[in-house]
Amino acid sequence: MSAFLSIRNLSAVLKGGPPLLRSVSLDVAAGEVRGLVGESGAGKSMIGKAVLGILPRAVEVVEGEIWLDGVDLLRLKPTERRRRIGATAALIPQDPMTALNPSRRIGPQITDRLVDILGWRRAAADARALELLEQVHIPDPARVMRAYPHELSGGMRQRVLIASAFAAEPKLIVADEPTTALDVTVQKQILRLIAQMQARHGTALLFVTHDLGVVSKICGTLSVLYAGKVVEDADVRDFFAAPAHPYSAALLAATPRYTDPKAGLNPVPASVIKAVDAEISAFDRGWRNG
């Protein structure tokens, strides 16, 4: 199965500061769901932003390749890169309470991309938006099209963002911790909905999360990150059966077991952190000297 998204030796730095991504390489095949997992600050969201061309201005990609549908995005001029990404990929952002423009109605926030980037007629775009709002199980989608974001709950707003992400039939979606801001019951609904939409549309999905429980439910493969470096790539079933890297094993062991309320918490041992920090330091020395 050939990769639809292929990242090769991607390194990024904070201008005037330390590395943020360290020679990241990973593949996502057409229709595949790959999880990006790790602690906060590991670089998960940074990878997704690099793919979508929305890195902060203070972050600079210093080497590597990002191949999307056979084209290295980093070799394109900015205008062509934006056009290609806009036609091929989409984002489900992390916080539904702030991701929508509060001063605009819901309908145009779904249809503008179809009209302005892909050249759809407004009537066709409106029909597509209504269809997608029905697919994400929003009652009375015509009313919601006319509503403002503040008139919807957090769960409803996240459903709107999912509909918007799938609107142009993208071949790749980056889901950046899309359930973090929601309560547990709504999280389950949203995860089930994303899985249903991904299966229906056959979209490749890069799913950013710190929750291994989420990975076990929605992902087929995963990459474990520490300090901007991939320390393990694995099939999800193989990972949960026998993680290969000591840090991955410690991270899995640290996951709370809700089935056993008397079980204590197992933080990642200091010895494991010391060892993986030594790996990172050795990589940085070799990278700078190279």
C-alpha positions in Angstrom: 0.0 0.0 0.0 1.7 3.2 -1.1 1.8 6.2 1.2 -0.5 9.1 0.4 1.4 11.3 3.0 5.1 10.6 3.4 7.2 12.7 5.7 10.9 12.2 5.4 13.6 13.5 7.8 11.6 16.5 8.8 13.4 18.8 11.2 12.1 22.2 12.5 13.5 24.7 14.9 12.3 27.6 16.9 14.2 30.5 15.2 17.1 31.2 17.5 16.2 28.3 19.7 16.2 24.5 20.1 15.0 21.9 17.7 11.2 21.2 17.9 11.0 18.3 15.3 14.0 16.0 15.0 14.3 14.1 11.7 10.7 12.9 11.7 9.8 10.2 9.2 6.4 8.6 8.9 3.9 7.4 6.2 0.1 7.5 6.0 -1.5 5.3 3.3 -4.8 6.2 1.6 -7.6 5.3 4.0 -5.2 4.7 6.9 -5.8 6.1 10.4 -2.4 6.8 12.0 -2.2 8.1 15.6 0.5 10.5 16.8 0.9 10.0 20.5 3.2 11.3 23.2 3.2 13.7 26.1 2.3 17.4 25.8 5.0 19.2 24.0 6.2 16.1 22.2 5.7 17.7 18.7 2.4 15.9 17.7 0.5 19.0 16.7 3.7 20.5 15.2 3.8 17.7 12.7 0.2 18.2 11.7 0.7 22.0 11.3 3.8 21.3 9.2 1.8 19.1 6.8 -0.9 21.7 6.5 1.5 24.6 6.1 0.3 26.5 9.2 3.4 26.4 11.4 3.8 29.5 13.6 6.1 32.1 11.9 8.7 31.6 14.7 9.1 28.0 13.6 11.3 27.2 10.6 11.6 23.9 8.8 15.3 23.4 8.2 15.4 20.1 6.4 13.2 17.2 5.2 10.4 16.5 2.7 6.6 16.4 3.0 5.2 14.3 0.1 1.4 14.7 -0.3 -0.2 12.8 -3.1 3.2 12.5 -4.9 4.3 16.1 -4.6 6.9 17.5 -2.1 5.0 20.4 -0.6 8.2 22.0 0.7 9.5 22.5 -2.9 6.4 24.5 -4.0 6.0 28.2 -3.9 3.7 29.4 -1.0 0.7 30.1 -3.3 0.8 26.8 -5.0 1.4 25.0 -1.7 -1.7 26.6 -0.2 -3.8 25.7 -3.3 -2.7 22.1 -3.3 -3.2 21.7 0.5 -6.6 23.4 0.3 -7.8 21.0 -2.4 -6.3 17.8 -0.8 -6.2 18.1 3.0 -8.3 19.5 5.9 -8.1 20.0 9.6 -10.4 19.1 12.5 -9.1 21.6 15.2 -8.8 21.0 18.9 -11.1 23.5 20.5 -14.6 23.8 19.0 -15.4 26.8 21.3 -12.8 29.0 19.6 -12.3 27.5 16.1 -15.4 29.0 14.5 -15.8 32.7 13.7 -18.3 34.0 16.3 -19.5 36.8 14.0 -20.5 34.6 11.0 -23.3 32.1 10.5 -22.4 28.4 10.4 -23.4 27.9 6.7 -20.8 30.1 5.1 -18.1 28.7 7.4 -18.7 25.3 5.8 -19.2 26.5 2.2 -16.6 29.2 1.7 -13.8 26.7 1.1 -15.9 25.0 -1.5 -16.8 28.2 -3.3 -13.6 30.2 -2.9 -10.9 27.5 -3.3 -12.7 24.8 -5.4 -15.0 27.0 -7.5 -18.3 25.4 -6.5 -21.5 27.3 -7.2 -23.1 28.6 -4.0 -26.3 26.6 -4.3 -24.3 23.3 -4.8 -22.1 24.2 -1.8 -25.2 24.9 0.4 -26.6 21.5 -0.6 -23.4 19.8 0.2 -23.3 21.5 3.6 -26.8 20.4 4.5 -26.0 16.8 3.4 -22.9 16.8 5.7 -24.7 18.2 8.7 -27.2 15.4 8.3 -24.3 12.9 8.1 -22.9 14.2 11.4 -26.4 13.8 13.0 -27.2 17.4 13.5 -31.0 17.9 13.9 -32.6 20.5 11.7 -29.5 21.3 9.6 -31.2 24.1 7.8 -31.7 26.0 11.0 -28.1 25.3 12.1 -26.9 26.7 8.7 -28.4 30.0 9.7 -27.2 29.9 13.3 -24.2 31.6 14.9 -21.6 29.5 16.8 -22.8 30.8 20.3 -26.2 29.3 19.7 -24.7 25.7 19.5 -23.2 23.5 22.3 -19.6 22.4 22.2 -20.5 19.0 20.9 -22.6 20.5 18.1 -19.8 22.9 17.2 -17.4 20.0 16.9 -19.8 18.2 14.6 -19.9 21.3 12.5 -16.1 21.3 12.3 -16.1 17.6 11.3 -18.7 18.4 8.6 -16.6 21.3 7.4 -13.4 19.1 7.3 -15.1 16.5 5.1 -16.9 19.0 2.9 -14.5 19.0 0.0 -13.8 15.2 0.1 -10.2 15.7 1.2 -7.9 12.7 0.8 -6.2 13.6 4.2 -7.5 15.0 7.4 -5.4 16.1 10.4 -7.5 15.7 13.6 -5.7 17.7 16.2 -6.9 16.3 19.6 -10.5 16.9 18.5 -12.2 15.7 21.7 -9.9 17.4 24.3 -12.3 20.3 25.1 -15.4 18.0 25.4 -16.9 16.1 28.3 -16.4 12.3 28.4 -19.8 11.4 27.0 -19.6 13.8 24.1 -16.0 12.6 23.4 -17.3 9.1 22.8 -19.9 10.3 20.4 -17.4 12.5 18.5 -14.9 9.7 18.2 -17.5 7.3 16.9 -18.7 10.0 14.4 -15.1 10.6 13.1 -14.6 6.9 12.7 -17.9 6.6 10.8 -17.1 9.6 8.5 -13.6 8.3 7.8 -14.9 4.9 6.9 -17.6 6.3 4.7 -15.3 8.7 2.8 -12.2 6.5 2.8 -10.1 9.5 4.0 -6.6 9.1 5.4 -6.5 10.4 8.9 -3.6 11.7 11.0 -5.0 11.6 14.5 -3.1 13.7 17.1 -3.8 12.6 20.7 -2.1 12.0 24.1 -4.7 9.4 24.9 -3.7 5.8 24.2 -7.3 4.7 24.9 -8.4 6.8 21.9 -5.7 5.3 19.8 -6.9 1.8 20.6 -10.4 2.7 19.4 -9.8 4.6 16.2 -6.3 4.0 14.8 -4.7 1.2 12.9 -1.1 2.4 13.2 0.7 4.8 15.5 3.9 6.8 15.9 5.2 7.5 19.4 7.0 10.8 19.9 9.3 12.2 22.5 10.8 15.6 22.3 10.0 15.9 18.6 11.5 12.6 17.7 9.7 9.4 16.6 10.8 6.7 19.0 8.5 3.9 17.7 6.3 3.2 14.7 3.9 0.2 15.1 0.7 -1.5 14.2 -1.7 -0.7 17.0 -2.4 -4.3 17.9 1.3 -5.1 18.0 2.0 -2.0 20.1 -0.6 -2.9 22.8 0.7 -6.5 22.9 4.4 -5.6 23.1 5.7 -2.1 22.7 9.2 -2.1 21.3 10.8 1.0 22.8 11.2 1.4 26.6 9.6 4.8 26.6 6.6 3.4 24.7 6.3 0.6 27.2 6.5 3.1 30.1 3.9 5.4 28.5 1.5 2.4 28.1 2.1 1.3 31.7 1.3 4.9 32.8 -2.2 4.8 31.3 -4.8 4.6 34.1 -6.8 1.4 34.3 -10.4 2.5 34.8 -11.4 -1.2 35.2 -9.4 -1.4 38.4 -10.2 1.7 40.6 -7.8 0.4 43.3 -4.8 0.4 41.0 -2.3 3.1 41.6 -0.8 5.5 39.0 2.5 4.4 37.3 4.4 7.5 36.2 7.1 7.0 33.6 10.3 6.0 35.6 13.0 8.6 35.8 15.5 6.0 34.5 13.5 5.7 31.2 13.3 9.5 30.9 17.1 9.7 31.5 17.8 7.1 28.8 15.5 8.7 26.2 16.9 12.1 27.0 20.4 10.7 26.3 19.1 9.5 22.9 17.8 12.9 22.1 21.1 14.6 23.2 23.1 12.1 21.0 20.9 12.8 18.1 21.2 16.6 18.5 25.0 16.4 18.6 25.1 14.3 15.5 22.6 16.5 13.7 24.5 19.7 14.5 27.8 18.2 13.6 26.4 16.8 10.3 
